[in-house]
Amino acid sequence: MTKYILIAGLLFSTSLQSIGQNEVVGQFLSGKSVVFVSASTTASPSFSWKELAEELHPSLIAAGGDPIAYYELEEAILSDATKNSYASYFSRRLVQNIVLLIRKNDGQFYSHIFPFTGNGNIIAPGENWSGSAENLEGLKNQIEALNSGRRSENFLVIEVPEYPPIPGMENNSAQSGYLAENPLNLDAFKLGVLLTGAAGNEGFLTTFRHDIYGKPEQEVATEQRAEREGMESVFEANYPHDVVFLTEAKSNQELIQDGVQFLLMKQEGREADLMQSMGLDPAASEQPDRVVVKYFIRFLVRNEQYIGTSWDADPNWRVALKAFLEQVSR
């Protein structure tokens, strides 16, 4: 993930003239786009993500784009299953481009256009168009200048932003196997704990979430090092069974052959969104918009996800991990 943050930082360049960027812009001018918005709720003046969509939709059309749908980024990145559902829908709609609109806590606006990967990663590191501005009007001007002398091939575009539902998403929590229970037989099999963070390109889309976008590489590296060093001590104090700390990704079959039938998993996002995605009532959260960490255990043999009998998510990963290990070890 560290290298992705570095890449995101480099994307602030104001030069939009490279060959790769021209190719991205050309595709934007000739194919459908989906827009993800991540907006800070504390920036001033305040904009909800849908208000940003309504403000910037005319600019994307003026630039020659065909934005067919808008979604909140935080909703899409809740889990791999969620991203796969979005990607499947985008493929059926013949989407070619992913537009990212970010509004950070300090009020700065950022935008990127990436080619759609066609899979659950949705975007991947590589050539893209990027822009940034201190205010909304500045970002609008940058977006509208995208086509500068190039004719758009997009016709009959929609005049107002649309928010179409993702087919099947209403059943995601039931289909994803989340169980508000503690897993059995933890004492009989090893629990695998992946230390390397997001592998490959799976986590790249998450780096555009407004609260972590552009975070300096050194800061991210320091946080990851602290997590790696601290996780072992949390396990030693709160988990009595066998643990295998994994430094590289392995297939489920390889893990099972090594005696690992359970895998510790982690999701991070707004509390209400996480609760809903895991089949719980989001109204039970006293702070639904706070970003929290939730650990759970995946039973590899049946792909069941055990979230525990009580909700224990917390903004601090150490607190969340300790609470989860305590309850599954009872």
Secondary structure, DSSP 8 states (H G I E B T S, - for coil): -HHHHHHHHHTT-----SHHHHHHHHHHTTSEEEEEEEE-SSSSS---HHHHHHHHHHHHHHTT-EEEEEEEHHHHTS-HHHHHHHHHHHHHTTEEEEEEEEE-TTS-EEEEEEE--SSTT---SS--EEEEESSHHHHHHHHHTTTTT------S--SS------TTGGGHHHHTTEESS--S-TTTSEEEEE-S-S-TTTTTGGGGSTTTTT--HHHHHHHHHHHHHHHHHHHHHH--S-EEEESS---HHHHHHTTEEEEEEEEEEEHHHHHHHTTS-GGG-SSTTSEEEEEEEEETTTTEEE--SS---BSSHHHHHHHHHHHHT-
